[in-house]
Amino acid sequence: MSIPVLHILNDKGPAVITVGEHEPVTAIARLLVERHIGAVPVVDPSGHLAGMVSERSIVDALAHHGAHIERLNARDIMTREVPTATRSEDIQSVARKMTRRHSRHVPVLDGSGHLVGLVSIGDIVRMRLEEAETLAREMRAYVMQDGGYASVPPRPFA
């Protein structure tokens, strides 16, 4: 069954937290902690995706720059080559991109390249769990129909 990214975005709502390229790294770290998120898209003034800053980006910057990390901004540490998705793209395709790129977040772009959403690995896992729970309920209902016994039509002998 093919489920588009739009299904996840509809559940999450339209809000996407973003930062600009000149946002200080320390402010981004506070934002991630306060909002309980693992990454934030970096957008340019026209709203196009410029990159992503993740917890991993910040830890890497800290390891390389130490106390001087306070002098850095999003542009200095962001990942520039970010896998992206469209609203109509299948979530399995997005999950494959995440796996190949070791990315836990994929920005969703519209046809003109503007950021319209963000899908996380947590969003995909949550959706897959809901699918599994629905399938289990449907299977139980099917098996329990007709007084608790599965109804299997007899096959003719050959």
C-alpha positions in Angstrom: 0.0 0.0 0.0 1.4 3.3 -1.0 1.0 6.2 1.4 2.1 9.7 0.4 4.1 12.1 2.6 1.0 14.3 2.6 -0.7 11.9 5.0 2.0 12.5 7.6 1.9 16.3 7.0 -1.8 16.4 7.5 -1.5 14.7 10.8 1.4 17.0 12.0 -0.1 20.2 10.8 1.4 23.0 8.7 3.9 24.5 11.2 7.6 24.0 10.5 10.2 25.5 12.8 13.1 27.0 10.8 16.1 29.2 11.3 18.0 31.5 9.1 21.6 31.0 7.9 22.9 33.6 10.4 21.3 32.1 13.5 23.9 31.4 16.2 24.6 27.8 16.9 24.0 28.3 20.6 20.5 29.7 19.9 19.8 26.7 17.6 20.9 24.3 20.4 18.5 26.0 22.8 15.7 25.8 20.2 16.2 22.1 19.7 16.1 21.5 23.5 13.1 23.8 24.1 11.0 22.3 21.3 12.1 18.7 21.8 13.2 18.3 18.2 16.3 16.8 16.7 16.9 19.0 13.7 15.8 22.3 12.1 15.8 23.3 8.5 17.8 26.3 7.5 16.1 28.6 5.0 17.3 31.5 2.9 15.4 34.8 2.9 13.2 33.6 0.0 12.1 30.5 2.0 14.1 28.0 0.0 15.9 25.2 1.9 19.6 26.0 2.4 20.5 23.1 4.7 19.7 21.4 8.0 21.2 21.7 11.5 20.8 18.6 13.6 22.0 17.5 17.0 24.7 15.6 15.2 25.8 18.9 13.4 26.1 20.6 16.7 28.1 17.8 18.4 30.4 17.7 15.4 31.0 21.4 15.6 31.6 21.2 19.3 34.2 18.4 18.8 36.0 20.5 16.1 35.7 24.0 17.6 35.3 23.5 21.3 34.5 26.7 23.2 34.7 28.7 19.9 31.3 27.1 18.9 29.7 30.3 20.2 31.1 32.2 17.2 29.5 29.9 14.7 26.2 30.2 13.0 23.8 27.9 11.1 25.6 28.5 7.8 28.9 27.3 9.3 27.7 23.9 10.5 24.6 23.0 8.4 24.4 20.0 6.2 24.0 21.4 2.7 23.2 18.2 0.7 20.0 17.2 2.4 17.7 14.5 1.0 14.3 16.0 0.3 10.8 14.8 -0.5 7.6 16.0 -2.1 4.1 15.8 -0.7 3.1 13.1 -3.2 6.2 11.0 -2.6 5.6 7.6 -1.0 6.8 7.3 2.6 8.7 4.0 1.8 10.7 6.0 -0.7 11.4 8.6 2.0 12.4 5.9 4.5 14.9 4.5 2.0 16.4 8.0 1.5 16.8 8.3 5.3 18.5 4.9 5.5 20.9 5.6 2.6 21.9 9.1 3.9 21.8 8.3 7.6 19.3 11.1 8.1 16.5 11.2 10.6 14.8 14.2 9.1 13.7 14.9 5.5 12.4 18.4 4.5 9.4 18.4 2.2 9.4 20.9 -0.7 6.8 22.1 -3.0 7.2 22.4 -6.8 9.0 25.7 -6.5 11.5 24.5 -3.9 9.8 26.1 -0.9 9.8 24.2 2.4 6.3 23.0 3.2 7.0 20.3 5.9 9.4 18.1 7.7 9.2 14.3 8.0 11.1 12.5 10.8 11.9 8.9 11.2 9.7 9.1 14.3 6.8 10.2 12.1 7.3 7.2 9.8 7.6 4.7 12.7 4.4 6.1 14.3 2.5 5.7 11.0 3.8 2.1 10.5 2.8 1.2 14.0 -0.7 2.6 13.4 -0.9 0.5 10.2 0.2 -2.6 12.0 -2.3 -2.0 14.8 -5.1 -1.5 12.3 -4.2 -4.6 10.4 -4.1 -6.7 13.6 -7.6 -5.4 14.6 -9.0 -6.2 11.2 -7.4 -9.7 11.3 -8.9 -10.4 14.7 -12.3 -9.2 13.5 -12.1 -11.5 10.5 -11.0 -14.5 12.5 -13.7 -13.9 15.2 -16.6 -13.5 12.8 -19.2 -16.3 12.7 -19.0 -17.0 16.5 -15.3 -17.2 17.0 -14.3 -19.5 14.1 -12.8 -18.4 10.9 -15.2 -19.0 8.0 -13.4 -20.9 5.3 -15.4 -22.0 2.3 -15.0 -25.8 1.5 -12.9 -26.7 -1.5 -14.3 -29.3 -3.9 -12.4 -32.6 -4.3 -10.5 -33.0 -7.5 
